[in-house]
Amino acid sequence: MSTRQNIVDISQAEQGTSLWHDAWLRLRRNKLAVLGLVVLVLFVAIALLTPWIAPYSYQAQDLELGASPPSAAHWLGTDIFGRDLLTQIMYGGRISLAVGFVATSVALLIGVTWGAIAGYVGGRTDAVMMRLVDILYALPFMIFIVLLSVVFGRNMLLLFLAIGAVEWLTMARIMRGQVQSLRQQEFVEAAISLGLPPSTLIRRHVVPNALGPIIVYTTLTIPNVMLLEAFLSFLGLGIQPPQTSWGLLISYGAETMEEYPWLLIFPGLALALTLFSLNFLGDGLRDALDVRGAKD
Amino acid sequence: MALLDVQNLEVSFVTRNGTNKAVDGISFSVDTGKITAIIGESGSGKSVACYSLLGLVPQPPGRIDGGRALFEGRDLLQMDEHQLREIRGRDIAMIFQDPMTCLNPYMTIGKQLMEPLLYHRKVAREAARERALELLEEVGIRDPAATIDNFPHQFSGGMRQRVMIAMALINEPKLLIADEPTTALDVTIQAQILKLIAELQHKRDIGVIFISHDLAVVADIADTIVVMKQGQIVETGDREGIFHNARDPYTKKLLAAIPTDSKAPLPGQPEPLIKVRKLCTWFAQGHGKEPVKAVNDVSFDIHRGEVLGLVGESGSGKSTIGRSILRLVPVTSGEVNFDGTELTRLEGRELKTMRRRMQMIFQDPFASLNPRMTVYDTLAEPLLLHGIETRKSVAQGVLKLMDDVGLARAFVRKYPHEFSGGQRQRIAIGRALATRPEFVVADEPVSALDVTIQAQILDLMQALGREYGLTMLFVSHDLAVVRHLADRILVLYHGKIVEQGSGDDLFERPQEAYTRQLLQSIPGRSLLA
């Protein structure tokens, strides 16, 4: 083998931690997933910049105008109080996206860690940890929320907490199942015999191999959480006017659907676009992380 | 006229990456009352050829491109699904490698045996049961009347395979196709099943196609041997001809891959590296149940620089001994002394330091490599963990390991699924050697591999063993392989050592009844000796 060949080999070899790098390369080739990612980044950027780029102030209303269909002045029309719908959707998106991503991240972090530890350590630790999950599962969600709101009063943080506290339970169960079957695999045994500390072992050998179902469940959780928020807000337990969210806008729009359809269509479209993007991105991520499915 | 006459059979698979010819114009025949063995490595097309005869190759992606398969004068390849269904199971029956996956776990074996009679032949229930009992008796199930209503999991692997054979025979087939029927079984059970198949074939005067990857297995029973390679037949001959006058170089290679020699013991004064004393490893079975005594009061030494062979059947505790020494399973009691350090009570940092000095090579290279790590990551991990290489020099270290185990450097960024079994085992060996261990446990490192690959990997292990100055515990159920490789051999039975000695001692002068039984079970002894 020539020296030149050797140089090539080594420079190839020096690119470490290849899984995520390779996954990113594969994801980039998946057009739908990239589109989903672009839409999500765009939505998040708009949400962050809303106070500066919104066409009208959040409080601004034109009572004489009332509910008007889309026009040059109000691109998406106005609601019954004459407030600009685009502005409302932009401010609502701040809350919906925050609830969706923050609550899911909380659920992901707690759920994956909890499930991985329970599944990996096993025995009595596993039994105690999973019984706790069972107990929390058994708690009726509504009672839990009412309890929290009695203790802490109504605020955004409470909403994140409540939703996150419910969603991580399923995540933990999925993770535990995955880890339990992975723990029996010989490559985990091989890693133990190399002398790898348990934390590194879980992070490097167990979690990456359990990611598939976790990613799929995560992309299902985010929309779920957004809808939960809408449901809670609708019941008066979540976001309250004058604050708004996509869920609230949709529920108001649904009431006046026959007279002013745009009030339902546009917030619904915003939510639907987000959900589609999440699904495409989630599918793409799952495929990208599965090295066996790779065709190159 | 032959019972089955296959002429110029061609089968291909159409995939996204083009058409792949799995069977490329093969011709063979099976006579009534004879056993035809089809031998080949994985991917040689031996199973596809037989499955395509019965319409069991899914189309697409499979496609039969041509040829004829005359069964009693009628061409199987021209039949429609309905006609084939008539023939399958009635005139031509099959038995498969893994009897557990072929039996319905929720039905008693009696019901499963009676089903074809009740539905296809409309036999009365009483008569069907009577017939099932007869057959179970015939295939050597002890006390069939008491066991006919048991479920599959209540039988051992060998007994399940007997049940499968009974099921295959219940409709009085004229041709039996056996696809690696003994590969999943222990060597002594394998010998019994081979004997049973030969007896039944003789008694019932039926034709048998015996598919196997292992020439030695069919040495005692086959009348005709067909050797396949890459979809083509390279040689056909009778048993004597193949074993003593093989003409084709590939057949010769297969024969040469069957190890027959025995290694001479190490010269000089033995110096123990590892002392195992009164080792017990028991597995709890839940409250009130007797624990499984996988390893029960075992004592032995492993000398520096030697290869110690550990043989026994599945369940004899041979794998557990290796894992106990490496602290991969918790030891119940006893001592394992490694070069002056007591291993059984080590924890934390001290254990990690010792782990560097002893490594393991696993049986299944498809399970022992993390599917999401490239060769580079797999080999770099131990190098970095134990500070053998720095971040800067690790790439060099990885490539050096790849050279040592005979992997092309260009593969460094590939994932395990992109490799063949033999190549994957090379990666696994490279990982085990990365820490520069003094001691390696090899747990059936070649039993998942094709015969010729087995020989390559064994050669590699021997060469590396010398180069790295390794002491090795070689665990295997394959006595011929152990004899070829090991300086001394321990024979294990039910968690206890029954006999130990050099290869020649054990093979030429076995003392214990169990050792003799094991030796008699080695397939193909008569022809290979």
HADDOCK unambig.tbl for C-alpha pairs under 7 A between the chains (distance, minus, plus):
assign (segid A and resid 9 and name CA) (segid B and resid 409 and name CA) 6.48 0.50 0.50
assign (segid A and resid 9 and name CA) (segid B and resid 410 and name CA) 6.36 0.50 0.50
assign (segid A and resid 10 and name CA) (segid B and resid 395 and name CA) 6.15 0.50 0.50
assign (segid A and resid 13 and name CA) (segid B and resid 376 and name CA) 6.46 0.50 0.50
assign (segid A and resid 13 and name CA) (segid B and resid 395 and name CA) 5.69 0.50 0.50
assign (segid A and resid 13 and name CA) (segid B and resid 412 and name CA) 6.29 0.50 0.50
assign (segid A and resid 13 and name CA) (segid B and resid 413 and name CA) 6.79 0.50 0.50
assign (segid A and resid 14 and name CA) (segid B and resid 395 and name CA) 5.75 0.50 0.50
assign (segid A and resid 16 and name CA) (segid B and resid 377 and name CA) 6.92 0.50 0.50
assign (segid A and resid 17 and name CA) (segid B and resid 377 and name CA) 6.92 0.50 0.50
assign (segid A and resid 19 and name CA) (segid B and resid 372 and name CA) 6.55 0.50 0.50
assign (segid A and resid 19 and name CA) (segid B and resid 373 and name CA) 6.71 0.50 0.50
assign (segid A and resid 185 and name CA) (segid B and resid 367 and name CA) 6.29 0.50 0.50
assign (segid A and resid 186 and name CA) (segid B and resid 367 and name CA) 5.49 0.50 0.50
assign (segid A and resid 186 and name CA) (segid B and resid 368 and name CA) 4.44 0.50 0.50
assign (segid A and resid 187 and name CA) (segid B and resid 367 and name CA) 6.15 0.50 0.50
assign (segid A and resid 187 and name CA) (segid B and resid 368 and name CA) 3.91 0.50 0.50
assign (segid A and resid 187 and name CA) (segid B and resid 369 and name CA) 4.95 0.50 0.50
assign (segid A and resid 187 and name CA) (segid B and resid 370 and name CA) 5.56 0.50 0.50
assign (segid A and resid 190 and name CA) (segid B and resid 368 and name CA) 6.65 0.50 0.50
assign (segid A and resid 193 and name CA) (segid B and resid 328 and name CA) 6.92 0.50 0.50
assign (segid A and resid 193 and name CA) (segid B and resid 355 and name CA) 6.15 0.50 0.50
assign (segid A and resid 193 and name CA) (segid B and resid 359 and name CA) 6.34 0.50 0.50
assign (segid A and resid 194 and name CA) (segid B and resid 355 and name CA) 6.11 0.50 0.50
assign (segid A and resid 194 and name CA) (segid B and resid 356 and name CA) 6.56 0.50 0.50
assign (segid A and resid 194 and name CA) (segid B and resid 359 and name CA) 6.97 0.50 0.50
assign (segid A and resid 194 and name CA) (segid B and resid 382 and name CA) 6.33 0.50 0.50
assign (segid A and resid 195 and name CA) (segid B and resid 352 and name CA) 4.86 0.50 0.50
assign (segid A and resid 195 and name CA) (segid B and resid 355 and name CA) 5.60 0.50 0.50
assign (segid A and resid 205 and name CA) (segid B and resid 370 and name CA) 6.67 0.50 0.50
assign (segid A and resid 209 and name CA) (segid B and resid 372 and name CA) 6.91 0.50 0.50
assign (segid A and resid 291 and name CA) (segid B and resid 372 and name CA) 6.29 0.50 0.50
assign (segid A and resid 292 and name CA) (segid B and resid 417 and name CA) 6.42 0.50 0.50
